[in-house]
């Protein structure tokens, strides 16, 4: 065993590569040609490895080269190390190339069903080497995941007002009023916000940002109490409760096509300008290593979302 400065000497990759080539070919000339090294340099590298490890790896004769018992065992380890280094270099190459490798995207439930088709289509067509992994969670969980590094990028309603998070706004969208088919406001246009003071509104469960936004809209309309007697875990259930006559609700425009066509017992009404609205954005860690990619992705998403019933925002 050779000791230097109190620490065991480490074999070099060149030594391991030379030994692995000899172990594979059992011939110095063939091994040297395989890895582009001169035969004396190859022999010297293997001898240096034996000295570093303190074991005899090869049995040399005038006619052939054999692996010693120790050499047979360590050849497997050497190959595993070299394979791992090769994988590390491939991963580094992938990291250097934009829009490759994994991207862990967190999405809130009131966005996922309505925007993911557009997001997935864009990624498939423009970034085919990107491994997009989608996680649907509520806002608080998504922000925790972003801070901890479990998630790379979020698609959600803003502003968050969270330190260390940079928002890349995509679009604004209006809320519409969804009512039972026989409701007095059903199908009306230009509804004043003051109408919200008297409506029996159905909202999502606590934890959904859409619930908080609806309550803020009601407070802005002058409603002091919280109009909540029945809640739902998702927008689909909420809309079915409205269709059953239990009350009215607010839906973002992107959800209308999917949610309101499932029942003939619903009508939608639009608010007078300026209509209550929400803003959707991508959010990333401030100073993220892939910030330039995320900014480019945001710009591509703005263009892809222009056909949707939203007001796409300038990226500046």
C-alpha positions in Angstrom: 0.0 0.0 0.0 1.4 3.4 -0.9 0.5 6.3 1.4 0.9 10.0 0.5 0.2 12.8 2.9 -1.9 10.5 5.0 -4.2 9.6 2.2 -4.4 6.6 -0.1 -3.3 7.4 -3.6 -6.0 7.3 -6.2 -5.7 5.6 -9.6 -6.1 7.8 -12.6 -8.6 7.3 -15.3 -5.8 6.8 -17.8 -4.5 3.9 -15.6 -8.0 2.4 -15.3 -8.6 2.7 -19.1 -5.2 1.0 -19.9 -5.9 -1.9 -17.5 -9.5 -2.3 -18.8 -8.2 -2.5 -22.4 -5.6 -5.1 -21.4 -8.2 -7.1 -19.5 -10.4 -7.1 -22.6 -7.8 -8.0 -25.2 -5.2 -9.9 -23.1 -2.6 -8.5 -25.5 -0.6 -5.3 -25.0 -0.3 -4.4 -28.7 -4.0 -4.9 -29.4 -5.0 -3.1 -26.2 -2.7 -0.1 -27.0 -4.2 0.2 -30.5 -7.7 0.0 -29.2 -7.3 3.0 -26.9 -4.8 5.0 -29.1 -1.9 4.7 -26.7 1.6 3.5 -27.3 2.5 0.1 -26.0 5.2 1.4 -23.6 2.8 4.0 -22.2 0.1 1.3 -21.8 2.5 -1.0 -20.0 3.7 1.9 -17.8 0.1 2.9 -16.9 -0.8 -0.7 -15.9 2.4 -1.0 -13.8 1.6 2.3 -12.1 -1.9 1.1 -11.3 -0.5 -2.0 -9.7 1.8 0.1 -7.6 -1.1 2.4 -6.6 -3.4 -0.4 -5.6 -0.7 -2.6 -4.1 -1.8 -5.7 -6.0 -0.6 -7.7 -9.0 -3.2 -7.4 -11.8 -1.5 -9.3 -14.6 0.6 -12.4 -15.1 3.0 -11.6 -17.8 4.7 -14.3 -19.9 6.7 -14.2 -23.1 3.8 -15.6 -25.0 0.6 -14.1 -23.5 -0.9 -11.9 -20.8 -3.2 -13.4 -18.2 -5.3 -11.7 -15.4 -4.3 -12.6 -11.9 -7.1 -13.6 -9.5 -7.1 -10.0 -8.2 -7.0 -8.7 -11.8 -10.2 -10.6 -12.7 -12.0 -9.1 -9.7 -10.8 -5.6 -10.2 -11.3 -5.6 -14.0 -15.1 -5.6 -13.3 -14.8 -2.7 -11.0 -12.6 -0.7 -13.4 -15.1 -1.2 -16.2 -17.9 0.0 -14.0 -16.0 3.1 -13.0 -15.2 3.9 -16.7 -18.9 3.3 -17.7 -20.0 5.7 -14.9 -17.5 8.4 -16.0 -18.8 8.0 -19.6 -22.4 8.4 -18.4 -21.3 11.5 -16.4 -19.8 13.0 -19.5 -22.9 12.3 -21.6 -25.1 13.9 -18.9 -22.8 17.0 -18.9 -23.1 17.2 -22.7 -26.9 17.0 -22.3 -26.9 19.8 -19.7 -24.8 22.0 -22.0 -27.3 21.5 -24.8 -30.5 23.6 -24.2 -33.9 21.9 -23.9 -32.5 18.4 -23.2 -32.7 16.3 -20.1 -35.5 16.4 -17.5 -37.7 19.4 -16.8 -39.9 19.0 -13.7 -43.0 21.2 -14.3 -45.4 21.9 -11.5 -49.0 22.9 -12.5 -52.0 24.0 -10.4 -55.2 21.9 -10.8 -57.2 24.9 -12.1 -54.7 25.3 -15.0 -53.5 21.7 -15.8 -56.6 20.3 -17.7 -57.0 23.5 -19.9 -53.4 24.5 -20.7 -51.4 21.2 -20.7 -52.6 20.2 -24.2 -51.0 23.4 -25.5 -47.9 23.0 -23.4 -47.4 19.3 -24.3 -48.0 20.0 -28.0 -45.4 22.8 -28.0 -42.8 20.7 -26.2 -43.4 17.7 -28.5 -43.0 19.7 -31.7 -40.3 22.2 -30.7 -38.3 20.5 -28.0 -38.4 16.8 -28.7 -35.3 16.0 -26.6 -36.8 17.6 -23.5 -38.0 15.1 -20.9 -41.0 17.0 -19.5 -42.3 15.6 -16.2 -45.6 17.1 -15.0 -46.6 17.4 -11.3 -50.2 18.6 -10.5 -50.3 20.1 -7.0 -51.8 23.1 -5.2 -49.8 26.4 -5.1 -48.3 26.0 -1.6 -46.9 22.6 -2.4 -45.6 23.7 -5.8 -43.7 26.7 -4.2 -42.2 24.4 -1.6 -41.1 22.0 -4.3 -39.5 24.9 -6.3 -37.6 26.1 -3.3 -36.4 22.6 -2.3 -35.3 21.7 -5.9 -37.9 19.0 -6.3 -39.4 21.1 -9.1 -37.7 23.2 -11.8 -40.5 25.4 -13.1 -44.1 26.2 -12.2 -47.2 27.1 -14.2 -49.7 28.8 -11.9 -51.6 32.0 -11.0 -49.6 35.0 -9.9 -48.6 37.2 -8.2 -47.1 34.9 -5.6 -45.1 37.5 -3.6 -42.6 34.9 -2.6 -38.9 35.9 -2.2 -36.4 34.1 -4.4 -39.0 33.3 -7.1 -39.0 35.1 -10.5 -42.3 35.2 -12.4 -42.5 35.1 -16.2 -46.1 36.3 -17.0 -47.9 34.6 -19.9 -51.4 35.9 -20.1 -54.5 37.4 -18.3 -57.9 35.7 -18.6 -61.3 36.9 -17.5 -63.6 35.1 -15.1 -67.1 34.3 -16.2 -70.2 33.6 -14.2 -71.6 30.1 -14.5 -75.3 29.7 -13.4 -78.1 27.1 -13.5 -80.1 27.3 -16.8 -83.0 29.1 -15.1 -81.0 31.7 -13.2 -81.9 35.3 -13.8 -78.3 36.2 -14.8 -77.8 33.2 -17.0 -76.5 34.1 -20.4 -76.3 37.8 -19.7 -73.5 40.1 -20.8 -72.1 43.1 -19.1 -73.0 41.9 -15.5 -71.9 44.4 -12.9 -69.6 43.2 -10.2 -72.1 44.4 -7.6 -74.3 41.3 -8.6 -71.8 39.2 -6.6 -73.0 40.8 -3.4 -76.2 38.8 -3.5 -75.3 35.6 -5.3 -75.0 32.2 -3.7 -71.5 31.3 -4.8 -70.0 27.8 -4.8 -66.2 27.7 -4.4 -63.3 25.3 -4.4 -61.9 23.8 -1.2 -59.3 25.7 0.9 -55.8 25.6 -0.6 -56.9 26.4 -4.1 -55.7 29.8 -5.3 -58.8 30.1 -7.4 -60.9 30.1 -4.2 -58.8 32.9 -2.8 -59.2 34.9 -6.1 -63.0 34.4 -6.1 -63.2 35.7 -2.5 -61.0 38.7 -3.4 -63.4 39.5 -6.3 -66.3 39.3 -3.9 -64.7 41.6 -1.4 -63.9 44.1 -4.2 -67.5 44.0 -5.2 -68.4 45.1 -1.6 -69.4 41.7 -0.2 -68.2 41.4 3.4 -69.2 37.8 4.2 -67.6 34.7 2.8 -70.2 33.2 0.4 -69.3 29.6 1.1 -71.7 26.9 2.2 -70.8 24.2 -0.3 -67.3 23.5 -1.7 -65.7 21.1 -4.1 -62.2 19.6 -4.7 -62.2 20.4 -8.4 -63.8 22.5 -11.1 -65.6 19.6 -12.7 -67.5 18.9 -9.5 -68.1 22.5 -8.9 -69.8 22.9 -12.3 -71.9 19.9 -11.7 -73.1 21.4 -8.4 -74.1 24.5 -10.3 -75.9 22.4 -12.9 -77.8 20.8 -10.0 -79.1 24.1 -8.9 -77.1 24.6 -5.8 -75.7 28.0 -6.7 -73.4 29.8 -9.1 -69.6 29.9 -9.5 -66.8 31.7 -11.2 -64.7 30.0 -13.9 -61.6 31.2 -15.8 -62.4 31.4 -19.5 -59.9 28.7 -20.4 -62.0 26.2 -18.4 -65.3 27.0 -20.1 -65.1 24.8 -23.2 -64.2 21.7 -21.2 -66.3 22.1 -18.2 -69.6 23.6 -19.3 -70.3 21.4 -22.4 -70.9 18.4 -20.1 -74.4 19.6 -19.1 -77.3 21.3 -20.8 -78.4 22.8 -17.4 -75.8 25.6 -17.4 -75.5 29.1 -18.8 -72.6 31.5 -18.7 -72.6 35.3 -18.2 -69.8 37.8 -18.8 -68.9 40.7 -16.6 -68.8 44.4 -17.6 -65.3 45.7 -18.3 -63.0 45.6 -16.6 -63.9 42.1 -15.9 -62.4 40.3 -12.9 -59.4 38.3 -14.1 -56.4 36.3 -13.1 -52.8 36.2 -14.4 -51.0 33.0 -15.4 -47.2 32.8 -15.4 -44.3 30.5 -15.3 -42.3 30.8 -12.1 -38.6 29.8 -11.5 -36.0 30.1 -8.8 -34.3 33.5 -9.1 -30.9 32.9 -10.6 -31.8 29.5 -11.9 -29.0 27.9 -14.0 -31.5 27.3 -16.8 -33.1 30.8 -16.6 -32.4 31.5 -20.3 -34.2 28.3 -21.4 -37.2 29.1 -19.2 -37.4 32.6 -20.6 -37.3 31.2 -24.1 -40.0 28.6 -23.2 -42.2 31.4 -21.8 -41.9 33.3 -25.1 -42.8 30.2 -27.1 -45.8 29.5 -24.8 -47.1 33.0 -25.3 -47.2 32.5 -29.0 -48.7 29.0 -28.7 -51.5 30.3 -26.4 -52.7 33.1 -28.7 -55.6 31.0 -30.0 -56.9 30.6 -26.4 -59.6 33.0 -25.0 -56.9 35.0 -23.1 -54.9 38.2 -23.4 -51.3 37.3 -24.1 -48.8 39.5 -22.3 -45.7 41.2 -23.6 -42.6 39.3 -22.3 -40.7 42.4 -21.4 
